[in-house]
Amino acid sequence: MFERLDIDPQIEEILKKSLKTRISSEEANKLIQTTGKEFQALLITADMLREDIIGDRVTYIQNWNINFTNLCTGECGFCAFRKNKDEEGAYFLNTDQVVERAISAWNNGAKEVCIQGGLHPDVDAYFYQELLQKLREELPDIYIHAFSPMEILYGAKQADISIKDELKMLKEAGLDSIPGNAAEILNDNIRKVICPTKMNTAKWIEIVETAHQTGIPTTCTMMYGHIEEPHHRVEHMDILRRIQEKTGGFTEFVPLTFMHWQTPIYEKGISKAGSTGLEDLKVYAVSRLMFGDLIRNIQVSWVKLGFKFSQVCLTAGANDLGGTLGEENISKSAGSEHGVQTTPENFQRIIRNMGRVPAERDTLYRHIKEV
């Protein structure tokens, strides 16, 4: 195949290697810079490896997002979601209101609730515990995917307990897994600009590794397209795979293209206007070749990319479309125009149109049912 494309011999050698074993960071940096025929060969190779590892299934989950508050003591330059207490549009859902929304979601077919919120001044680990206990009491069978690593750190500090003790407490209260947000780019020089009040790289690693060691799996994410360069993306993905080699606790990788329109760092002229389409495709393809079957599942964010381009990304190494959602307020507040809710039928239409097989899954990709 590669000979017929007449591509650079060095790139050809890396791509051939990638079909047999995971590529190095140095090799990934070469691939993430490709253009022309070399770029096309990269996409083809990533799609071939996806097929070898996953097959032709494209998975999705019926879930519901609940962002319980936009009040936040943090100051992230990429966030257009946060509000101050007396600001117009500020809100806070108490535990009973969150449970009420979760019951409605369950009754409408959701198997998972994903619960996240801002760093509210009156919230701590015991608030999370109470919320989980009430959810479990009303919905014993729903899967609870909740509280980013930053929320975990904040909750522990507010309650004056250790992260390990908090995670054990939350697991006992009913927490099933944690969304791997707050990673942004795992490089402290980048973080000092885009999220100076957030945890550093070492603390993010500590929290997710502690979660994994406590028996709580997590997803992992990367938000890109702001001030970082392509080599920072590779550095970030290499950190993720080293964690996975150590713990095996990541269920999926979710690249998140930066929604720039209404964010402070874009309005101040600090950031780029998000990533380009070709950059998105390179992230999906290079992540597949870096992760191989170590992190088997790579998810496309249809909320950020739209359904048409999500289809394209599914031909570049990705294999999952994420969830049906319902209340995705964070991307919407930053200016995303692709909606916040969809249906299983729409996912199925998109997947079948590609000649692939739609399959409904649970959060941990354990029970996969072709539809």
N, C-alpha and C positions, 0 to 999 in steps of 0.2 A: 504493500500500500504506500509506504513512505517514499519508495523509489519513484513511483509514478507521479508523486506530488513534486518531486525535484526540490526538496527543502534543504536548508543548511545542515550539513552532516552532524554538527554538534547537537543541534536540536533533535535531529532524527535519533541520535544515540540515546538522548535522555528520554524521549518518548517511548522508544523500544524498551528501555529499562523499566519504565513506569508500569508496563503491563505485567512485569514479573515481581517487582518489589517497590516499596515506597521511595520516592525521590528525596534527595537531600535539600536543605534550605538553599544551598548555592545553585543547585539545578532548578529549583522552583523560581529563584530570582531571575534566571535566564528565561524561563517560560513565561513569566508574568510580563515580560517586556516584548513579547513577540508581536509581529504584525504580519499582514499578508498571508502567504501560503503556510508559513510556520504557525501562525495563529489558527488557521483553519485546521491544520493537522493536530494542534493541541485540543481543539474541541472534539474532533473525531476520536482521538485517543481517550479522552475523559469519558466520552459516551460509551466507548467499547469497554472500558474498565467498569463503569457503572453496570453495564449489562452482565459482565462476568460475575460481579459481586451480588447484585440485587435481582437481576433478571428484568423482565418488562413491566413489573408492577410499579404503579405510581400510587403512593399511599396518601391518605388524609384522615383527619379525625373530626368527629362532631363535638365541638366544644363551645365554650362561652367565656369571653373576657369580662372581668369585673375590675375596673380601676376605681378603688374605693375612695380615694381622695386625690385632689390635685394640689392641696396645700403642702408645701415642701420647704424645709429649711436649707436645702442644698441650692447651689447656684451653678448648674451645668450650662455651658454656653451653647450646647447643641439642642437644648430643650425648650420647646414652646408650650409645654403642657403645664408647668408649675404655676401656682398662684400664691400670693400672699393672703393673709387672713381676711383682710377687709377689701380685697380686690374683687371687682365684678367677675362673676363666673366661678368663684371659689366654691368648693363643695366638700362635704365629708359624709360618707355613708356609715352609719353605725353598724354594729354586728348584726342586728336584726334585719336591717335593710339589705345587707349583703346576702344573708341567708334567704331572704325573700326572693331576691333575683336569681340565686342559685336554684331554688325550687322551681321557679318558672322555666329556667334553662333546662333542668332535668326533665320536666314535663313536656318540653318541646324537643326532646331527643338528644340533648347534650350528655356525653359520657364523662366529660372533664370540665372543671371550671379552672380558669387561670386567673389568679387574684394577685394584683399588684397595686401599689399606690405610692404617692409621694411620701417624703419623710416628715410626717405630721408631728408638730411639737408635742402633742399629747398621746402619741402612740408609742408602745414599747413591746417587748417580747410577750408580755402577759396579755396584751390586746390581741396579738396574733393567736396565742393559746386559746383565749376565750372564743375567738371567731372560729377556729378549727373545731373546738368542742361542740359549738352550736351547729355547725355544718354537719358534723358526724352524727349528731343526735337526730337531725331532721333527714339527712341523706346518707345513710350508712354505706351505700354502694357507689356513690359518686367519687371520681378520682380528683384529688385536690393537688393542683400544681400551682405553687404560690410562693411569693416573697423572694425577690432577687437577692443576690449576695449583699448588695448595698443595704437593703431593708433588713437583712439578717444582722449585719454589723450594727446598724442603727438601733435595732430592737434590743440587742444585747447591751449596748452602751447605755441606752435609756433605762433599762432594767437593772443595770449594774451586775450582770452575770456574764459568764464566759460564753464564747460562741459555741463551744462543744456542749455545754449544759443547755443552752438555748435550743440547739438542734435536736438534742435528745428529747427535750420537753415537747417540742413541736411535733416530732415524729410520734410520740406517745399520744398526742392530742389529735392526730389524724392526718398530718402532712405526708403526702406521698412522694412528691418530687419538687424540685426548685427550678425556676427558669434561670438560665445562665446569662442574664442580662448584666448590665453595669460593667461589662468587660470593655466595651468600646474598642479602643486599641490598647493592647497590653504593652505599653511603652511609657515610662514615667515622664519623659520630656513632652510627649504628646498630651498626656493626661493633665499636666500642669497648665496647659493652655485651654483645653476643651472642658475639663471638669476638675478644677483645682481643689474643690471641697470634698471630692470623692476619694475613696480608698486608693492606695497605690497598687501597683501590679502584684507585689508580694502578698498583700492582704487579700486580694481577690483570689489568688491561687490558694492561700491558706483556707479560705472559707469553703471553696468548692471541694478541696481535698478532704477537709473535715466532714463536709456533708457526705461525700462518697464513703468515707471510713465509718460514718454513723449509719450507713445503709440507706442514705437518701440520694438517689440519682439526680443528675441535673442535665439540662441541655447546655450547649455552649454557643456563644454568639460572637460576631465581630461587626461593629459599626464602622463603616469606611466611606471615604469620599469627602472628607472635611479638610484637615490640614496634613494628614499623613501621606507618605509616599508608598509606592508599591512594595518596597522592601520592608516597610513596617507591617504590611499585611502578611507577608511571608513570616516575619518574626513572630507575629501574633499566632498564626496557625501552627508554627513549630512549638510554641509554648503549650498550646492546647493538646497537641499530640503527645508531648512529653508527660503531661498530666494523665492523659488516657493510658499511656503505657504503664504508668504507676498505679492507677486506681481502677481503670475500666468503667468509670462511673458516668461518662457522657453518653446520652442516648442519641443525640443528633447535633449537627452543626448547622447554625442558622445565620448566613450572611445577611446583614441589614444595611442596605444602601442608605446613605445619609439623606434625610428629608430636610432640605436647607431653607425653604422659602421664608419662614417666619421665625427663624432661630436667631438668637443674639449674635453668635459668632459670624453668621452670614450677613446680618444687617450692619455689623460693624466692619465688614470687609476683611475679616480674618480668615474665613474659610473659603473653599472652593464651592461652586454651585452643584455640589453632589458629584457622584461618579457618572461616567458615560456608560452607554450600553455595552461597549466592548470591554470596559473595565469590569463590569458586572460579570460578563461571561468568563473573563479570565479568572476571577475569584472563584467561581463555581468549578471551573475546569482544574485549576491548580490545586484547590482544596481536595478534590477527588484524588488527584495523583499524589498529594502529600499524605492523605489519610488512608487511602486504600480501603481495606476492610477493618481498619482500627476504629474509625468512626464511620460506620456503614451508611448512616442516613444523613443526607444533605438536603436541607429544606429550602424551598423557594418562598420568599415573602410576597405573596400576591397583593397584599395591602400596599406595599411600597412599589412594586414593579408593574402591577396591573396584570390582568389575565393573559393578554396576548404575549407580552414579553416573558411572563412566567413560563409559558409553553416553550419558548426558545431556550430558556435556562435549563429546562428539563432535558434538553438535548446536549447539554454541556457538562454532564456529570451528576446533576441533582436527581433525586428520586421521590421527593415528598412535597406536597402542596400545603402542608400545615393544616390549620383548622378553619372551620366555618365561621368562627369568632362571633361577633355580635355587638360588642362595645369596645372597639379599639380606638381609644381616645388620644393616644400618644402620637401616632403618625398623623392622624387627622388634624390635630392641633398645630402640627408643623407644616401643614399644607398639602398632605397627600390627597389625591383626587380619585382614588380607586375604590372607595367604599370601605365599610367596616363589617359587612356581613355577606355571606353567600350561602349556597345550599349544596348538599351532597350531589344533587342532580347536575348542578353547574360544573362541579369538579369532574364528574363522570363524563360529561360532554366534552370538556377540554382534553381529558386523558384519552378517550376513545378516538378523538379526532387525530391524535398523534400515532394511532396504531398501537398504543400501550394499554395495559390492563388496570382499570381502577380498582383499588382495594381499600376498604375501611380498616383502620387500626385503632389500637389503644395507645396511651401515652408512651409506653415502653416498647412498642412495636412487637408485642408478644402475640396478640390475637389478631391476625390479619385475615380479613374476609373479602375475597374477590366479589365484586358486584357488577 
